[in-house]
Amino acid sequence: MQAALGLARRGLGQVAPNPTVGCVLVRPDLGGRVVGRGWTQSGGRPHAETEALRRAGSLAQNATAYVTLEPCSHTGKTGPCANALIAAQIKRVVIAMQDPDPRVSGRGIAKLKDAGIDVSLGVLELEAKQVNIGFIHKIQLGRPSFSYKTATSLDGKIATADGHSKWITGTDARQTGHLLRATHDAIIVGIGTALADDPDLTCRLPGLNHVSPIRIIIDSQLRLPESHKLVTSARQHETWVCTTKNSDTNRTAALAEAGVIVLECDACSDKRIDIKKLAQMLAEKGLTRVVIEGGAQISSSFLNQDLVDHIYWFRAPKIIGGDGLPTALSLNISKIDDTRAFTQQGTYDIGPDKCEVYHRNRENI
């Protein structure tokens, strides 16, 4: 199952709105020989099981299938994977987790059992849930999972007092940040960051240019100029600008003419975009995994609404001082018991810098 989970991770950022699944076919009667491997392909199809069966051919008969998510039982754009496993005469299916999608949940397992196939459920379930946490959130919470990526000094500053931030972390850490982009469906920044940093917001690792995420700019007043590189490159890299419903229609039309997708969102009483409503809209658009890269205003907005599920904190061995710009603004917390609690999942040395990974403590996920 560990091998199947590794295969599933290959689809991160490439399969929305589908879950990413890994499948390994093993023949116990042939000394545990692996006869087929598959993972959800780009765009969400073919599915992992049918891909593994295709590679195994006739050797799939009597095999044990290790699958990270319950095989689907309904007909969508592809046929049911449960039916494909039955037709291939698979002998046993080991499943990491049940599918939270009500169209499937339990039905695929029942179909396999009705066909006389031995089914085991719950092997490395927690690990499987982490791989597909975005898909689970989309089904259960009506929103994508959100990862907050920040690069700071040791004292938690993202820039000097005058806004200078290039570069706090080193080349290796920045490349790791690009790899993080490749595993998400979309990347969010605020208009302040877009104007100050003039970023590309693409994955610029060799061989991974084609997996750059959708670029999303939160811009309630449509301040993004048509000359900005995020606009001029919108036809090469999909770009969404999220604004309020009473924005300037001429500006909306100009951005749309340049290839930008303009999304009109509900606003709060302060005329800023309603972040919770935005999260729901992104899920309706099919997104399951979104990374937030800046700046402090946007990250604080998502933290305030308890929408941040993961933190990737890159720390450079530098001190900027109290006049530097913080990674987050006020969260209006007066008691420690009210803070957002995260669990550290790992700490990694990346050149001279460190990356700390945290997951939000949530029940029933």
N, C-alpha and C positions, 0 to 999 in steps of 0.2 A: 504494500500500500504506500510506503514511502516513495517508491519509484513512481507510482501512479500520481501522487501529489506533486512530485517534481515535474511530471509531464503537464499537469494541470496548470502549473505556474507559468508555463510557456505562453498560455493564452491571455494572461493578465493584460488588460488595456486594449485587447484586440477583438473581443468577442461580444461586447455589449450589444443588445440588452440581455444576451444569453449568459448563463453561468459558464465558467471554464472548468472542464472536466478532463481527468486523465484516466486511461484504461490500460491495464497490462494483462495479457493472456498468458497463462502458465499451464504447461502440461505435466502434472505430477507423475503420469505414467511414463514420461520420457526423462525422468530424473530432474524434474523441476525446470525444464527448458522453457525459456520465454519465447513464445511463437508469434506474438504480435504486440505492438504498442500503438497507442493513439492518443491524441488530445484534440480538444475542440479547435477547429481551424479558424483562421481569420474571418471575421464576419459572422461567426457563430455556427458555421456548418462547413464540412461534415462534422457530425458529433464524434466524440472520442471513441465510443463503442464501435460504430460502423467503420471508422478509420482503422482501428485495431483489427477488426474482423477482415477487412480488405487486405491488410498486410499479412495476416496469418493464413488466409485461404483455407484449404481443407484441413490444415493443422489445428484449426480452431475447435474441431470436434473433440468432445470429452475434456476440454480445457477448463480451468478455473479462471474466471474474469474478476480482476480486482478493479473496482470502479469507485471514484471519489464521490460520486453523487448518484442517487437512485436513478436507474435508467428510465427514460421517459416512456410514457405509455400512450401518449396522444399523437395524433398526426398534425404537424404544423407544416413548415416548409420542407421537412424531411419526415420519413416514416418513423414509427416508434422504435426506439433502440431495444426495448424489451422484446419486441417481436423479432428483431434481427438476431439477438442472442439465442432466442428459442430456435429459430430457423437454422442457426449454425450448430445446434446440438451442444451448446455449452452445458457442462455438467454441474458447475457450481458458480455462484456469483457472490463475491464478498464486497459489501458496500460500506463506504465510510459514513455517509449521512443520508437521511431521508430528505427528499426534495421538499422545500417549503412551499413550492408553487401548488396551490390547491387543485390545479388541473392534473397534477401528477401524484401528489403526496400519498404514498401507500399503494397507489394503483399499479405502479410498475413492479413493486415487490410482489403484490398479489398475483399479477399476471405470470411472473416467473415461477412462483410456487405452484400455481394451478397447472403449469406445464411440467411439473415434477422436478424442477431445478432446486437444488439445495441453496438456500440464501442465508447469509450471515450479515448482520447490520451493526454498525457502531464501531468499526475498527478505525482508530485514529480520527474519531469524529471531531474533536476539538480542532485538530490541525486542518481538517477539511473545511470547517466553518470559517476559520481565519482566511483560507484561500478565497472563499466565495462570500466573504462578509458583505461586500457591496451588493451582490445579488440578493442575499438574505435581507438586508436593509430595504432594498427596493420592494420586496414582496411584503415584509412585515411592518416597515415603518413608512413606506411611501417616499423614500428619499435614497440617494446614493450614500455610500460611505465616503467620508471626507478625511483625507490625510493632510496634516499641516506640516509643511517642510520649512525649516528656518535655519539660517546660517548666522551665527552670532560669535561675539567674543566670549571669553570666560565669564564676564559679568553680564551676559545676556543682552548685549547691544547689537543692533543690526546695522548701525551706521554712526558716524560722528555727528556732532551737533549740527553741522551744516549739510548733512545728508550724504556725505561721501561714504560709499560702501564697497567699492571695487579695489581689491578683492579681500574680504575678510578671511575666507578659507582658501586653501591651495587648490592646485589643478586636480589632484586626485579626488578631493571632496566634490568639486564641481562636476567632474565626470560621473561620480556616483549619483549626484542630483539629476543628471541627464538620464541615467538609467532608471531612476525613480519615475521620471516623466513617462518613459516608455511603457511602464506597467499600469498607467492610469488612462482612463478614457478622455479626461479633460484636465486642464490646468486653469486655475482662477487667480487673477490679480485684480487689485483695485485700480481705478483710474490714476490715482496719485503715483503708484509704482510704474504704471505704463508711461506716464509723462516724464517722470524723473529718470528712469533707467533706460528707456527706449529698448526694451527687451525683445528678443526673437520668440521666446517661449516655445522652442522646438527641441527635439532630441537631436543633438549634434554629435552622436557617437558613430564611428565608422560602421556602416552596414545597417544602422538603425534609423536613418533619416525618414524612412517610410512609415515609422510607427510613432511619429510625433502626435501628441494628444490634441484634441480640439482646444483652441485658445479662447478663454472666456474673460472678458473685461467687464467689471461692474462699474458702470458709468451712469449714475442717476440723472445727470444733466447733459449727457452727450457732449462731453468736452474733448473726446478723442478726435484729433484733426485728420482730415482725409490724406494728409501728407505723411502721417505716421507709418512706420514700417509694418505695424500690425494690420494696417488697412491696405497698404500697397501690396502686401504679400497674401492677402486674404483668399485669392483664387488659387494659390499654391498650398496654403495651410488653412484649413477650416477655422473660421474666427466668428465668435458670437459676442455681441455687445448687449449686455443686460441693462436696460434703462427703465424709467418709470413711464406710465401710460400717458402722461401729459407732456411728453418730450416734444421738442421742435420737430414737426413733420418734415420740414425741409432737410434737416440734418439726418433724420432717419432715412429719407429717400437717397441722400447723397452716399451714405454708408452702404446702403443696399446696392446701389449702382456700382460700387467698388467691389462687391462680392461678400460684404459682411452680412451675417445673419443678425438682425436686430430683434431682440426679445423684449417685449413690453411686460413689466412686472408690477405687481401691486406695491404700493409705497406705505411706509409707516407714517405716524403723525409728524415726524421730523423731516418728511419728504425723502428719506433714504429708502432704498429698496428693502422690502420685507424679506429677510434672509430665509426664514422658514418657508415662506411661499416660493421663493426662488428654488430652494432645495427640492420641493415637490415638483416644480416645473421641470427641473433637470432630470428627475426620475421619469416623468412623463415623456421626456425627449429620448429616453432609453439609456441614460447614463447610469452606471453602477459604481464607478470609482473615480473620484475627483481629488486632485491634489491642490492645496491652497499654498501659494508661494509668496503672497504679500499684498500689501504691507501690513503694518501694525493695526491699522483701522479695520481692514478686512478680516484678519485673523481674529481680532478681538470680537468682531461681530459674530463669527461662527462659534467661538468659544462661549460667548454670552448666551447663545441659544442652545448650548450643549450639543453641537453638531459635529464636533471634532472626535473622530474615532481612533486616529493614529497620529503620533507625532514623530517626525524624523528630525532630530535636533543635531545639526552639525556645529561643533564648537572648535574655534581656533584658539591656540594658546596665546591670546592677546588680551590686554585690558584696555578698554576705551574710556571708562570713567562715567561718573554720574551725569555728565552733560550729553552723553550719547543717546541715540534714539533707541527706545526699548522694543523688544520683540512683540509685546502686547500692551495695549492701553488698559484703562480702568475696566475691571469686570464687575465693579460694584459689589464686592464681597467683603463683608465685615466679620464673618466668623470662619475659622479654619474648617469647621464641619461642612461649610457650604462650598468649599473649593471643588474643582473638577479633579477627580482622582484617576490617575493612570498607573498602569503596571509596566515596569521596565521589562522589555523582551530581549534586549541585547545591547552591548556596547562594543563598538568596532573602531580600531585604529585605522585611519585612512591617511597615509602619509603623516604629516605633523599634526593632523586634526583628529577629532573623534566624532563618531556618529552614534547617538543614543536613540534607540527605538522604543516607543511607548505605545501601549494599547489602552483604550478607555475601559474602565471597569463598568460592565453592563451586565444586567441579569437577563436570563432567558434568551440569550443570543448564542 
